[in-house]
């Protein structure tokens, strides 16, 4: 994990973060992490699992289809691809 030092943070901002942290039952440091994570995670980012589920719904894939695929799937590990 990386560590970040924030210099010259005003007392007002620090106090507001401490109060916000208390409302969320978190430490000030945990609250700052939550704020930073929320700031960099876009709401419209592609979520792979959700995208695959949506494609499956549109294609009409059912639980029975998935069960049938699982029943015939080869459970052995794949052989590695040859190099060169």
Secondary structure, 3 states (H helix, E strand, C coil): CCCCCCCCCCHHHHHHHHHHHHHCCCCHHHHHHHHHHHHHCCCCCCCHHHHHHHHHHHHCCCHHHHHHHHHHCCCCCCCCCCCC
